[in-house]
C-alpha cells in the first residue's frame, strides 16, 4: 500500500527475476477498498502498509483479521509502535487483533526481557518467538526469497516459528473468533 516505496513489490520482482517458486503475486493498490475487492479470489491477503499512521493504515487495520506490528527492542522502536497500536484502537480496531513481533533482536537476553516487560504493560499480544538480527535474512530477501526460505537451518527455523505462531493466530476456530467478537460487542453496549 506504500506505493512511494513499494518494498514488497520490489521483493516480488526480484523473486520472479531469480526464478524462485512458488510465484507469490504482489499487487500495488492505491486504496484499501480496491485491495479488498480481490478477497473473493484469494485465500490470504497481506497488506504491507506505510511505516507510519495514516488514514489508510487505519482502514487496513479495521479490515484486517490480524495486525502485525514489528518492533525493535529500543525505546525508540517500542514507543512509536505502541503509540501506533493505541491510535488504531482509538479508531475502533479491536486490541485483540494487534500483535507485536520483536524483530532484529540482538543477543542480549536482558534487552529482550526488558522489551517484553515494556510490551506486557499494553493490552496487545506479543509473539513468544522473535526474529534475530541476521545477515542471512537480509541476503535471502535481497534475492527474492522469504526469510523462511534461507539456506541456513537455524535461522530458517526461527523464521518458521514466527510464521507458525502467526498462522496459528489466523486459524483459530471460527467459534473462538465469534465468541471474541460477541464479547467485544457486549462490552461496547
Backbone as a printed PyTorch tensor [residue, N CA C, xyz], in Angstrom:
tensor([[[  0.8170,  -1.2010,   0.0000],
         [  0.0000,   0.0000,   0.0000],
         [  0.8630,   1.2670,   0.0000]],

        [[  2.1240,   1.1410,   0.3310],
         [  3.0300,   2.2900,   0.3090],
         [  3.6450,   2.3790,  -1.0890]],

        [[  2.8660,   2.9500,  -2.0170],
         [  3.2930,   2.9320,  -3.4200],
         [  4.5310,   3.7740,  -3.6740]],

        [[  4.8480,   4.7030,  -2.7680],
         [  6.0650,   5.5010,  -2.9700],
         [  7.3180,   4.6710,  -2.7050]],

        [[  7.2200,   3.6640,  -1.8510],
         [  8.3840,   2.8240,  -1.5630],
         [  8.2800,   1.4660,  -2.2470]],

        [[  7.1470,   0.7970,  -2.1320],
         [  6.9080,  -0.4540,  -2.8470],
         [  7.8520,  -1.5910,  -2.4870]],

        [[  8.2190,  -1.7150,  -1.2140],
         [  9.1840,  -2.7340,  -0.7910],
         [  8.7490,  -4.1380,  -1.1860]],

        [[  7.5130,  -4.5020,  -0.8850],
         [  7.0410,  -5.8540,  -1.2060],
         [  6.9970,  -6.0930,  -2.7020]],

        [[  6.6090,  -5.0700,  -3.4400],
         [  6.5480,  -5.1850,  -4.8970],
         [  7.9440,  -5.4270,  -5.4660]],

        [[  8.9290,  -4.6940,  -4.9680],
         [ 10.3130,  -4.8760,  -5.4360],
         [ 10.8390,  -6.2630,  -5.0710]],

        [[ 10.4920,  -6.7350,  -3.8650],
         [ 10.9000,  -8.0740,  -3.4390],
         [ 10.3240,  -9.1280,  -4.3990]],

        [[  9.0430,  -8.9890,  -4.7240],
         [  8.3990,  -9.9520,  -5.6250],
         [  9.0430,  -9.9120,  -7.0130]],

        [[  9.4520,  -8.7280,  -7.4500],
         [ 10.1470,  -8.6230,  -8.7430],
         [ 11.4610,  -9.3910,  -8.7140]],

        [[ 12.2110,  -9.2420,  -7.6360],
         [ 13.4740,  -9.9880,  -7.5030],
         [ 13.2060, -11.4910,  -7.4620]],

        [[ 12.1330, -11.8820,  -6.8180],
         [ 11.7670, -13.3010,  -6.7400],
         [ 11.5220, -13.8540,  -8.1480]],

        [[ 10.7630, -13.1330,  -8.9440],
         [ 10.4830, -13.5680, -10.3150],
         [ 11.7470, -13.5690, -11.1740]],

        [[ 12.5540, -12.5350, -11.0690],
         [ 13.7890, -12.4420, -11.8520],
         [ 14.7360, -13.5980, -11.5560]],

        [[ 14.7140, -14.0760, -10.3160],
         [ 15.6050, -15.1670,  -9.9260],
         [ 14.9570, -16.5440, -10.0780]],

        [[ 13.7340, -16.5820, -10.6070],
         [ 13.0730, -17.8530, -10.9000],
         [ 12.6540, -18.6680,  -9.6940]],

        [[ 12.4300, -18.0300,  -8.5590],
         [ 12.0360, -18.7600,  -7.3630],
         [ 10.5700, -19.1730,  -7.4370]],

        [[ 10.2990, -20.3270,  -6.9240],
         [  8.9410, -20.8740,  -6.8740],
         [  8.5770, -21.1730,  -5.4370]],

        [[  7.3390, -21.0770,  -5.0490],
         [  6.2280, -20.6910,  -5.9190],
         [  6.2270, -19.1840,  -6.1810]],

        [[  5.5450, -18.8140,  -7.2540],
         [  5.3620, -17.3940,  -7.5140],
         [  4.4120, -16.8500,  -6.4560]],

        [[  4.7460, -15.6980,  -5.9410],
         [  3.9020, -15.0520,  -4.9350],
         [  3.4150, -13.7430,  -5.5400]],

        [[  2.1350, -13.6780,  -5.8710],
         [  1.6340, -12.4550,  -6.5030],
         [  1.6220, -11.2830,  -5.5200]],

        [[  2.1700, -10.1760,  -5.9650],
         [  2.1650,  -8.9380,  -5.1980],
         [  1.6020,  -7.8650,  -6.1000]],

        [[  0.6350,  -7.1580,  -5.5870],
         [ -0.0360,  -6.1220,  -6.3620],
         [ -0.0140,  -4.8250,  -5.5660]],

        [[  0.2730,  -3.7320,  -6.2250],
         [  0.1850,  -2.4340,  -5.5710],
         [ -1.2270,  -1.8930,  -5.7700]],

        [[ -1.7930,  -1.3810,  -4.6910],
         [ -3.1300,  -0.8110,  -4.7300],
         [ -3.0850,   0.6120,  -4.2040]],

        [[ -3.9040,   1.4450,  -4.7660],
         [ -3.9930,   2.8260,  -4.3030],
         [ -4.9440,   3.0030,  -3.1420]],

        [[ -5.9160,   2.0600,  -3.0120],
         [ -6.8790,   2.1600,  -1.9130],
         [ -7.1080,   0.7890,  -1.2970]],

        [[ -7.4780,   0.8090,  -0.0460],
         [ -7.7980,  -0.4300,   0.6700],
         [ -9.0230,  -1.0890,   0.0320]],

        [[ -9.9780,  -0.2790,  -0.3650],
         [-11.2090,  -0.8020,  -0.9790],
         [-10.8980,  -1.6340,  -2.2230]],

        [[ -9.9850,  -1.1540,  -3.0550],
         [ -9.6220,  -1.8980,  -4.2710],
         [ -8.9370,  -3.2200,  -3.9170]],

        [[ -8.0980,  -3.2050,  -2.9120],
         [ -7.4290,  -4.4410,  -2.4900],
         [ -8.4470,  -5.4340,  -1.9320]],

        [[ -9.3680,  -4.9560,  -1.1370],
         [-10.3700,  -5.8470,  -0.5310],
         [-11.3080,  -6.4530,  -1.5730]],

        [[-11.4700,  -5.7790,  -2.7010],
         [-12.3060,  -6.3070,  -3.7750],
         [-11.7470,  -7.6180,  -4.3260]],

        [[-10.4560,  -7.8720,  -4.1150],
         [ -9.8010,  -9.0990,  -4.5910],
         [-10.0080, -10.2910,  -3.6640]],

        [[-10.5700, -10.0840,  -2.4950],
         [-10.6710, -11.1430,  -1.4890],
         [-11.3820, -12.3990,  -1.9730]],

        [[-12.3770, -12.2470,  -2.8060],
         [-13.1240, -13.4220,  -3.2630],
         [-12.2580, -14.3920,  -4.0580]],

        [[-11.1160, -13.9360,  -4.5640],
         [-10.2170, -14.7750,  -5.3630],
         [ -8.9980, -15.2540,  -4.5680]],

        [[ -8.9460, -14.9280,  -3.2810],
         [ -7.7350, -15.1880,  -2.5050],
         [ -8.0100, -16.0090,  -1.2510]],

        [[ -6.9850, -16.7380,  -0.8210],
         [ -7.0450, -17.4230,   0.4680],
         [ -6.5080, -16.5210,   1.5770]],

        [[ -5.5810, -15.6540,   1.2210],
         [ -4.9320, -14.7890,   2.1890],
         [ -4.5400, -13.4920,   1.4970]],

        [[ -4.7880, -12.3950,   2.1660],
         [ -4.3850, -11.0840,   1.6620],
         [ -3.5440, -10.4280,   2.7450]],

        [[ -2.3150, -10.0990,   2.4050],
         [ -1.3940,  -9.4540,   3.3390],
         [ -1.1930,  -8.0190,   2.8710]],

        [[ -1.4780,  -7.0740,   3.7470],
         [ -1.2350,  -5.6660,   3.4520],
         [  0.1380,  -5.2980,   3.9780]],

        [[  0.9000,  -4.5970,   3.1730],
         [  2.1660,  -4.0250,   3.6100],
         [  1.9670,  -2.5270,   3.5380]],

        [[  1.7100,  -1.9350,   4.6870],
         [  1.3710,  -0.5230,   4.7240],
         [  2.5670,   0.3670,   4.9620]],

        [[  2.2980,   1.6570,   4.9510],
         [  3.3320,   2.6480,   5.2280],
         [  3.8010,   2.4950,   6.6760]],

        [[  5.0270,   2.9080,   6.9730],
         [  5.5710,   2.7020,   8.3090],
         [  5.0760,   3.7000,   9.3590]],

        [[  4.1060,   4.4970,   9.0180],
         [  3.5770,   5.4750,   9.9700],
         [  2.0490,   5.4710,   9.8810]],

        [[  1.4180,   6.0120,  10.8840],
         [ -0.0450,   6.0120,  10.9340],
         [ -0.6170,   7.0040,   9.9210]],

        [[ -1.4640,   6.4790,   9.0660],
         [ -2.1780,   7.3060,   8.1000],
         [ -3.6380,   6.8680,   8.1210]],

        [[ -4.4650,   7.5840,   7.4080],
         [ -5.8670,   7.1780,   7.2770],
         [ -5.9250,   5.7750,   6.6730]],

        [[ -5.0500,   5.5160,   5.7120],
         [ -5.0170,   4.2030,   5.0640],
         [ -4.5940,   3.1040,   6.0480]],

        [[ -3.6510,   3.4060,   6.9370],
         [ -3.2330,   2.4440,   7.9560],
         [ -4.4320,   2.0420,   8.8050]],

        [[ -5.2260,   3.0030,   9.1780],
         [ -6.4190,   2.7280,   9.9940],
         [ -7.4250,   1.8820,   9.2120]],

        [[ -7.6170,   2.1800,   7.9380],
         [ -8.5310,   1.3850,   7.1100],
         [ -8.0540,  -0.0580,   7.0030]],

        [[ -6.7620,  -0.2400,   6.8060],
         [ -6.1940,  -1.5880,   6.7210],
         [ -6.4560,  -2.3280,   8.0210]],

        [[ -6.1330,  -1.6880,   9.1330],
         [ -6.2810,  -2.3370,  10.4440],
         [ -7.7320,  -2.6720,  10.7470]],

        [[ -8.6570,  -1.8120,  10.3600],
         [-10.0730,  -2.0800,  10.5980],
         [-10.5640,  -3.2660,   9.7850]],

        [[-10.0230,  -3.4640,   8.5960],
         [-10.4510,  -4.5530,   7.7190],
         [ -9.7540,  -5.8730,   8.0260]],

        [[ -8.6210,  -5.8110,   8.6920],
         [ -7.7710,  -6.9970,   8.8860],
         [ -8.2760,  -7.9190,   9.9880]],

        [[ -7.9460,  -9.2080,   9.8360],
         [ -8.1770, -10.1810,  10.9040],
         [ -7.0460, -10.1270,  11.9200]],

        [[ -5.8730,  -9.6720,  11.4800],
         [ -4.6960,  -9.5960,  12.3380],
         [ -3.8520,  -8.4140,  11.8870]],

        [[ -3.3630,  -7.6430,  12.8650],
         [ -2.4950,  -6.5020,  12.5820],
         [ -1.1470,  -6.8160,  13.2200]],

        [[ -0.1470,  -7.0480,  12.4030],
         [  1.1930,  -7.4110,  12.8750],
         [  2.0620,  -6.1640,  12.8450]],

        [[  2.5680,  -5.8020,  14.0190],
         [  3.4230,  -4.6280,  14.1320],
         [  4.8120,  -5.0660,  14.5800]],

        [[  5.7810,  -5.0590,  13.6610],
         [  7.1450,  -5.4040,  14.0560],
         [  7.7830,  -4.2490,  14.8180]],

        [[  8.6380,  -4.5920,  15.7550],
         [  9.3410,  -3.5680,  16.5090],
         [ 10.6940,  -4.0830,  16.9590]],

        [[ 11.6360,  -3.1650,  17.0560],
         [ 12.9280,  -3.4830,  17.6380],
         [ 12.8330,  -3.4290,  19.1480]],

        [[ 13.9700,  -3.5000,  19.8220],
         [ 13.9940,  -3.6050,  21.2730],
         [ 14.2070,  -2.2830,  22.0030]],

        [[ 14.6840,  -1.2640,  21.3170],
         [ 14.9530,   0.0080,  21.9880],
         [ 13.6520,   0.7740,  22.2080]],

        [[ 13.6870,   1.6800,  23.1690],
         [ 12.5140,   2.5250,  23.3950],
         [ 12.1910,   3.3550,  22.1560]],

        [[ 13.2100,   3.7060,  21.3650],
         [ 12.9810,   4.4480,  20.1270],
         [ 12.1540,   3.6390,  19.1310]],

        [[ 12.1740,   2.3260,  19.2510],
         [ 11.3420,   1.4530,  18.4180],
         [ 10.0190,   1.1290,  19.1100]],

        [[ 10.1000,   0.7740,  20.3770],
         [  8.9270,   0.3150,  21.1180],
         [  7.8730,   1.4060,  21.2850]],

        [[  8.2980,   2.5950,  21.6910],
         [  7.3250,   3.6590,  21.9790],
         [  6.4610,   4.0280,  20.7760]],

        [[  7.0450,   4.3020,  19.5960],
         [  6.1590,   4.6480,  18.4720],
         [  5.2800,   3.4820,  18.0120]],

        [[  5.7560,   2.2600,  18.1940],
         [  4.9430,   1.1110,  17.8030],
         [  3.7350,   0.9840,  18.7220]],

        [[  3.9570,   1.1640,  20.0100],
         [  2.8400,   1.1160,  20.9580],
         [  1.8910,   2.2800,  20.7090]],

        [[  2.4250,   3.4600,  20.4280],
         [  1.5640,   4.6120,  20.1170],
         [  0.7120,   4.3470,  18.8800]],

        [[  1.2900,   3.6940,  17.8730],
         [  0.5160,   3.3270,  16.6870],
         [ -0.6080,   2.3690,  17.0710]],

        [[ -0.3170,   1.3740,  17.8910],
         [ -1.3540,   0.4360,  18.3250],
         [ -2.4690,   1.1670,  19.0660]],

        [[ -2.0960,   2.0860,  19.9540],
         [ -3.1060,   2.8750,  20.6780],
         [ -3.9510,   3.7040,  19.7120]],

        [[ -3.3010,   4.3060,  18.7280],
         [ -4.0150,   5.1110,  17.7290],
         [ -5.0260,   4.2490,  16.9630]],

        [[ -4.6210,   3.0380,  16.6160],
         [ -5.5270,   2.1420,  15.8910],
         [ -6.7270,   1.7580,  16.7430]],

        [[ -6.4950,   1.4410,  18.0160],
         [ -7.6240,   1.0580,  18.8790],
         [ -8.5400,   2.2520,  19.1260]],

        [[ -7.9670,   3.4390,  19.1820],
         [ -8.7790,   4.6490,  19.3410],
         [ -9.7440,   4.8120,  18.1610]],

        [[ -9.3590,   4.2570,  17.0040],
         [-10.1920,   4.3430,  15.8020],
         [-10.9830,   3.0550,  15.5570]],

        [[-11.2210,   2.2930,  16.6080],
         [-12.1270,   1.1600,  16.5120],
         [-11.5130,  -0.1950,  16.2140]],

        [[-10.1950,  -0.2990,  16.1500],
         [ -9.5590,  -1.5860,  15.8960],
         [ -9.5450,  -2.3780,  17.1970]],

        [[-10.0030,  -3.6140,  17.1320],
         [-10.0320,  -4.4940,  18.2910],
         [ -8.6040,  -4.7400,  18.7810]],

        [[ -8.2960,  -4.4420,  20.0480],
         [ -6.9360,  -4.6590,  20.5530],
         [ -6.4760,  -6.1120,  20.4470]],

        [[ -7.4090,  -7.0490,  20.4380],
         [ -7.0460,  -8.4660,  20.3200],
         [ -6.4850,  -8.8090,  18.9440]],

        [[ -6.6920,  -7.9390,  17.9570],
         [ -6.1670,  -8.1880,  16.6090],
         [ -4.7230,  -7.7190,  16.4470]],

        [[ -4.2350,  -6.9370,  17.3980],
         [ -2.9070,  -6.3370,  17.2850],
         [ -1.8700,  -7.2480,  17.9370]],

        [[ -0.8250,  -7.5490,  17.1750],
         [  0.2370,  -8.4330,  17.6580],
         [  1.5940,  -7.7850,  17.3660]],

        [[  2.4100,  -7.6980,  18.4010],
         [  3.7710,  -7.2060,  18.2370],
         [  4.6910,  -8.3710,  17.9300]],

        [[  5.6220,  -8.1440,  17.0090],
         [  6.6720,  -9.1210,  16.7150],
         [  8.0050,  -8.4330,  16.9590]],

        [[  8.7510,  -8.9710,  17.9070],
         [ 10.0870,  -8.4330,  18.1670],
         [ 10.9970,  -8.8830,  17.0380]],

        [[ 11.6180,  -7.9190,  16.3740],
         [ 12.4550,  -8.2590,  15.2300],
         [ 13.7800,  -7.5060,  15.3000]],

        [[ 14.7400,  -8.0600,  14.5590],
         [ 16.0950,  -7.5220,  14.5650],
         [ 16.6520,  -7.4840,  15.9840]],

        [[ 16.3270,  -8.5500,  16.7190],
         [ 16.7940,  -8.6400,  18.0980],
         [ 18.2610,  -9.0410,  18.1250]],

        [[ 18.9560,  -8.5770,  19.1340],
         [ 20.3630,  -8.9150,  19.2990],
         [ 20.5260, -10.1350,  20.1750]],

        [[ 21.6970, -10.2520,  20.7770],
         [ 21.9880, -11.4310,  21.5740],
         [ 21.8780, -11.1910,  23.0750]],

        [[ 21.3120, -10.0610,  23.4880],
         [ 21.1670,  -9.7460,  24.9030],
         [ 19.8190, -10.2380,  25.4250]],

        [[ 19.8590, -11.2290,  26.2820],
         [ 18.6150, -11.7310,  26.8700],
         [ 18.0000, -10.6850,  27.7990]],

        [[ 18.8320,  -9.8380,  28.4140],
         [ 18.3280,  -8.7800,  29.2860],
         [ 17.5280,  -7.7640,  28.4660]],

        [[ 18.0910,  -7.3330,  27.3430],
         [ 17.4070,  -6.3650,  26.4890],
         [ 16.0830,  -6.9400,  25.9680]],

        [[ 16.1000,  -8.1990,  25.5910],
         [ 14.8860,  -8.8650,  25.1170],
         [ 13.8360,  -8.9090,  26.2240]],

        [[ 14.2360,  -9.2580,  27.4180],
         [ 13.3030,  -9.3320,  28.5420],
         [ 12.7370,  -7.9600,  28.8800]],

        [[ 13.5740,  -6.9310,  28.8500],
         [ 13.0890,  -5.5740,  29.1270],
         [ 12.0520,  -5.1310,  28.0880]],

        [[ 12.2920,  -5.4630,  26.8300],
         [ 11.3260,  -5.1190,  25.7820],
         [ 10.0110,  -5.8590,  26.0060]],

        [[ 10.0960,  -7.1280,  26.3550],
         [  8.8730,  -7.9030,  26.6310],
         [  8.1160,  -7.3200,  27.8270]],

        [[  8.8310,  -6.9330,  28.8650],
         [  8.1890,  -6.3280,  30.0350],
         [  7.4870,  -5.0300,  29.6480]],

        [[  8.1180,  -4.2470,  28.8070],
         [  7.5170,  -2.9990,  28.3410],
         [  6.2070,  -3.2850,  27.6010]],

        [[  6.2420,  -4.2490,  26.6950],
         [  5.0570,  -4.5680,  25.9000],
         [  3.9680,  -5.2440,  26.7300]],

        [[  4.3440,  -5.9380,  27.7870],
         [  3.3430,  -6.5760,  28.6580],
         [  2.4610,  -5.5510,  29.3650]],

        [[  2.9020,  -4.3040,  29.4140],
         [  2.1180,  -3.2410,  30.0480],
         [  0.9840,  -2.7550,  29.1440]],

        [[  0.9290,  -3.2710,  27.9240],
         [ -0.0980,  -2.8710,  26.9650],
         [ -1.1710,  -3.9660,  26.8890]],

        [[ -2.3120,  -3.6660,  26.2910],
         [ -3.3510,  -4.6900,  26.1390],
         [ -3.1600,  -5.5910,  24.9110]],

        [[ -2.0080,  -5.4860,  24.2470],
         [ -1.7940,  -6.1970,  22.9960],
         [ -0.9450,  -7.4470,  23.2180]],

        [[ -1.0350,  -8.3620,  22.2630],
         [ -0.2440,  -9.5910,  22.3270],
         [  1.1560,  -9.3420,  21.7720]],

        [[  2.0910, -10.1450,  22.2610],
         [  3.4390, -10.1630,  21.7080],
         [  3.7730, -11.6120,  21.4270]],

        [[  4.2670, -11.9020,  20.2310],
         [  4.6430, -13.2800,  19.9150],
         [  5.7050, -13.7650,  20.8850]],

        [[  5.6580, -15.0410,  21.2170],
         [  6.6800, -15.5930,  22.1060],
         [  7.9990, -15.8030,  21.3590]],

        [[  7.9280, -15.9690,  20.0470],
         [  9.1380, -16.0970,  19.2310],
         [  9.5110, -14.7340,  18.6630]],

        [[ 10.7770, -14.5570,  18.3340],
         [ 11.2350, -13.2940,  17.7610],
         [ 12.1990, -13.5620,  16.6180]],

        [[ 12.4220, -12.5230,  15.8360],
         [ 13.3360, -12.6290,  14.7090],
         [ 14.6520, -11.9300,  15.0560]],

        [[ 15.7310, -12.6870,  15.1100],
         [ 17.0200, -12.0680,  15.4380],
         [ 17.5750, -11.2710,  14.2610]],

        [[ 18.4940, -10.3900,  14.5750],
         [ 19.2230,  -9.6470,  13.5380],
         [ 20.2060, -10.6170,  12.9000]],

        [[ 19.9790, -10.9460,  11.6260],
         [ 20.8320, -11.9140,  10.9410],
         [ 21.1020, -11.4590,   9.5160]],

        [[ 22.3480, -11.5220,   9.1320],
         [ 22.7290, -11.2210,   7.7580],
         [ 21.9970, -12.1570,   6.7930]],

        [[ 21.8110, -13.3890,   7.2050],
         [ 21.1490, -14.3810,   6.3420],
         [ 19.7500, -13.9160,   5.9250]],

        [[ 19.0170, -13.2600,   6.8150],
         [ 17.6820, -12.7700,   6.4640],
         [ 17.7590, -11.6880,   5.3880]],

        [[ 18.6840, -10.7660,   5.5510],
         [ 18.8100,  -9.6880,   4.5580],
         [ 19.2400, -10.2350,   3.2060]],

        [[ 20.2400, -11.1000,   3.1870],
         [ 20.7370, -11.6640,   1.9290],
         [ 19.6470, -12.5030,   1.2530]],

        [[ 18.8900, -13.2290,   2.0350],
         [ 17.8080, -14.0600,   1.4940],
         [ 16.7380, -13.1790,   0.8530]],

        [[ 16.3570, -12.1200,   1.5350],
         [ 15.3570, -11.1960,   0.9990],
         [ 15.8690, -10.4910,  -0.2550]],

        [[ 17.1560, -10.1730,  -0.2710],
         [ 17.7340,  -9.4740,  -1.4240],
         [ 17.6220, -10.2610,  -2.7250]],

        [[ 17.5010, -11.5820,  -2.6430],
         [ 17.3740, -12.3900,  -3.8650],
         [ 15.9440, -12.8670,  -4.1000]],

        [[ 15.0010, -12.2780,  -3.3420],
         [ 13.6000, -12.5840,  -3.5880],
         [ 13.0760, -13.8160,  -2.8680]],

        [[ 13.7500, -14.2360,  -1.8380],
         [ 13.2520, -15.3500,  -1.0410],
         [ 12.6910, -14.8190,   0.2710]],

        [[ 11.7370, -15.5470,   0.8240],
         [ 11.2180, -15.2220,   2.1480],
         [ 12.2560, -15.6470,   3.1790]],

        [[ 12.2370, -15.0260,   4.3380],
         [ 13.2450, -15.3800,   5.3360],
         [ 13.1220, -16.8310,   5.7760]],

        [[ 11.9420, -17.3980,   5.6270],
         [ 11.7560, -18.8200,   5.9540],
         [ 12.3550, -19.7300,   4.8790]],

        [[ 12.8550, -19.1370,   3.7880],
         [ 13.4730, -19.9100,   2.7060],
         [ 15.0000, -19.8300,   2.7290]],

        [[ 15.5660, -19.2430,   3.7660],
         [ 17.0200, -19.1460,   3.8350],
         [ 17.6360, -20.5440,   3.8730]],

        [[ 18.8620, -20.6430,   3.4030],
         [ 19.5460, -21.9480,   3.3880],
         [ 20.1650, -22.2940,   4.7330]],

        [[ 20.1390, -21.3750,   5.6870],
         [ 20.7330, -21.6180,   6.9950],
         [ 19.6830, -22.1970,   7.9440]],

        [[ 19.8310, -23.4680,   8.3240],
         [ 18.7870, -24.1670,   9.0940],
         [ 18.3660, -23.4840,  10.3970]],

        [[ 19.3020, -22.9680,  11.1680],
         [ 18.9220, -22.4120,  12.4740],
         [ 18.0870, -21.1370,  12.3260]],

        [[ 18.4610, -20.2550,  11.3910],
         [ 17.6670, -19.0350,  11.2180],
         [ 16.3740, -19.3110,  10.4520]],

        [[ 16.3880, -20.3130,   9.5770],
         [ 15.1500, -20.7270,   8.8990],
         [ 14.1510, -21.2290,   9.9410]],

        [[ 14.6580, -21.9800,  10.9230],
         [ 13.7950, -22.4970,  11.9950],
         [ 13.1700, -21.3380,  12.7780]],

        [[ 13.9720, -20.3270,  13.0850],
         [ 13.4500, -19.1730,  13.8460],
         [ 12.3580, -18.4510,  13.0620]],

        [[ 12.5780, -18.2500,  11.7720],
         [ 11.5670, -17.6020,  10.9290],
         [ 10.3110, -18.4560,  10.8570]],

        [[ 10.4860, -19.7650,  10.7490],
         [  9.3470, -20.6780,  10.7050],
         [  8.5310, -20.6460,  11.9800]],

        [[  9.2000, -20.5040,  13.1140],
         [  8.4800, -20.4310,  14.3930],
         [  7.5970, -19.1850,  14.4590]],

        [[  8.1300, -18.0650,  14.0010],
         [  7.3420, -16.8250,  13.9760],
         [  6.1680, -16.9820,  13.0110]],

        [[  6.4320, -17.5010,  11.8220],
         [  5.3670, -17.6890,  10.8290],
         [  4.2910, -18.6300,  11.3510]],

        [[  4.6860, -19.7060,  12.0000],
         [  3.7110, -20.6620,  12.5250],
         [  2.8700, -20.0410,  13.6300]],

        [[  3.5040, -19.2640,  14.4850],
         [  2.7570, -18.6100,  15.5660],
         [  1.7260, -17.6280,  14.9990]],

        [[  2.1090, -16.9010,  13.9530],
         [  1.1510, -16.0050,  13.3020],
         [  0.0360, -16.7920,  12.6280]],

        [[  0.3800, -17.8670,  11.9330],
         [ -0.6300, -18.6970,  11.2640],
         [ -1.5950, -19.3010,  12.2760]],

        [[ -1.0620, -19.7320,  13.4050],
         [ -1.9320, -20.2890,  14.4480],
         [ -2.9530, -19.2550,  14.9100]],

        [[ -2.5420, -17.9950,  14.9740],
         [ -3.4660, -16.9270,  15.3610],
         [ -4.5400, -16.6730,  14.3280]],

        [[ -4.2270, -16.9280,  13.0700],
         [ -5.2170, -16.7350,  11.9980],
         [ -6.1590, -17.9150,  11.8620]],

        [[ -5.7170, -19.0880,  12.2560],
         [ -6.5160, -20.2890,  12.0060],
         [ -7.2600, -20.7900,  13.2260]],

        [[ -7.3820, -19.9560,  14.2620],
         [ -8.1560, -20.4170,  15.4010],
         [ -9.5910, -20.6430,  14.9390]],

        [[-10.3030, -21.5470,  15.5860],
         [-11.6530, -21.8980,  15.1240],
         [-12.5600, -20.6800,  15.0160]],

        [[-13.4150, -20.7290,  14.0280],
         [-14.3660, -19.6340,  13.7970],
         [-15.2040, -19.3630,  15.0470]],

        [[-15.5390, -20.4190,  15.7970],
         [-16.3360, -20.2300,  17.0090],
         [-15.5950, -19.3600,  18.0140]],

        [[-14.2580, -19.5170,  18.1030],
         [-13.4730, -18.6860,  19.0120],
         [-13.4770, -17.2380,  18.5450]],

        [[-13.4000, -17.0240,  17.2280],
         [-13.4530, -15.6560,  16.6990],
         [-14.8090, -15.0240,  16.9870]],

        [[-15.8820, -15.7990,  16.7880],
         [-17.2240, -15.2800,  17.0440],
         [-17.4140, -14.9750,  18.5210]],

        [[-16.9150, -15.8510,  19.4040],
         [-17.0080, -15.5920,  20.8340],
         [-16.3110, -14.2910,  21.1920]],

        [[-15.1210, -14.0800,  20.6530],
         [-14.3740, -12.8520,  20.9200],
         [-15.1310, -11.6390,  20.3900]],

        [[-15.7080, -11.7660,  19.1880],
         [-16.4780, -10.6570,  18.6050],
         [-17.7120, -10.3570,  19.4490]],

        [[-18.3920, -11.3850,  19.9120],
         [-19.5820, -11.1930,  20.7510],
         [-19.2210, -10.5500,  22.0830]],

        [[-18.0820, -10.9560,  22.6640],
         [-17.6360, -10.3570,  23.9110],
         [-17.3320,  -8.8780,  23.7100]],

        [[-16.6650,  -8.5580,  22.6110],
         [-16.3340,  -7.1670,  22.3160],
         [-17.6160,  -6.3510,  22.1240]],

        [[-18.5770,  -6.9240,  21.4250],
         [-19.8540,  -6.2320,  21.1850],
         [-20.5740,  -5.9730,  22.5040]],

        [[-20.5760,  -6.9810,  23.3930],
         [-21.2260,  -6.8400,  24.6840],
         [-20.5600,  -5.7410,  25.5190]],

        [[-19.2490,  -5.6500,  25.4420],
         [-18.5270,  -4.6190,  26.1930],
         [-18.8520,  -3.2170,  25.6860]],

        [[-19.0970,  -3.0860,  24.3980],
         [-19.3490,  -1.7720,  23.8290],
         [-20.8000,  -1.3150,  24.0090]],

        [[-21.6590,  -2.2340,  24.4140],
         [-23.0860,  -1.8800,  24.5720],
         [-23.3940,  -1.2990,  25.9300]]])
